[in-house]
Each structure stands twice: as structure tokens, then as C-alpha cells.
Amino acid sequence: MADFWIKTHDLRPPVTATLVDANLNPVDLSGASGVRFMMRLIRGSTLIVDENADIVDATAGEVLYDWQEGDTEEAGGYWGEFEVLWDGTIPETFPSPTYVRIAIVDDLDVEGS
């Protein structure tokens, strides 16, 4: 079962997450240098998305990724994750040890207009 559903060609709603530690407490992102969102097909190896994400509420660990044109072109099952950079070079990936499960399903207007 997917954590997030969207139709092909749609750019809303954004992917949102609350990043939590091993005890399920929100991670304070106040000291983070940045956050990226990455996504690939479940049975793929090539990243479909590798873009900057936004910190919505640093102390609450809330982040979001606004879809860009082309991100939702292909229906399918995807894995997604957020990577936080600490001190500019030290990555930490969420969720751990799993992924955000994303389902992109065909809309009725398969031409995307």
C-alpha cells in the first residue's frame, strides 16, 4: 500500500513528511544545510527525481517537495526518500530503514492536457 498517491501529470499535492529519529521523535532540522528529495521506480535503479526539498518547520522536522514538470509523467510504483545534509557534507536519509512508498496512477486524460 502506498503512503502517497498522485495522478500522472499532476503537480499537487506536494510530498510531505515529518522526519523522525529511531524513537519516532521529530528531528530538529535547524542545523541542516539543506534537504533533497529523491525518487526512483521500485524495480528501477535510475533516479527519476533528485531535487532540493523545502524545510517547512525545522524544529518539527517537517519537509516537502513540490513536484516539477515531468516528475509524474510515468505511472508506476516508486520509492522516495529525503536526504538531509548536516554541515554541508554529512548526509542522513529519511525514512530509515524504509522508503516513502509513492503510487503514480494514470489519470483519465492519458494525453496529459
Residue, then its C-alpha position, 0 to 999 in steps of 0.5 A: m500500500a502506498d503512503f502517497w498517491i498522485k495522478t500522472h501529470d499532476l503537480r499537487p499535492p506536494v510530498t510531505a513528511t515529518l522526519v523522525d529519529a529511531n524513537l519516532n521523535p521529530v528531528d530538529l532540522s535547524g542545523a541542516s544545510g539543506v534537504r533533497f528529495m529523491m525518487r526512483l521506480i521500485r524495480g528501477s535503479t535510475l533516479i527519476v527525481d533528485e531535487n532540493a526539498d523545502i524545510v517547512d518547520a525545522t524544529a518539527g522536522e517537517v519537509l516537502y517537495d513540490w513536484q516539477e514538470g515531468d516528475t509524474e509523467e510515468a505511472g508506476g510504483y516508486w520509492g522516495e526518500f529525503e536526504v538531509l545534509w548536516d554541515g554541508t557534507i554529512p548526509e542522513t536519509f529519511p525514512s530509515p530503514t524504509y522508503v516513502r512508498i509513492a503510487i503514480v496512477d494514470d489519470l483519465d486524460v492519458e494525453g496529459s492536457 
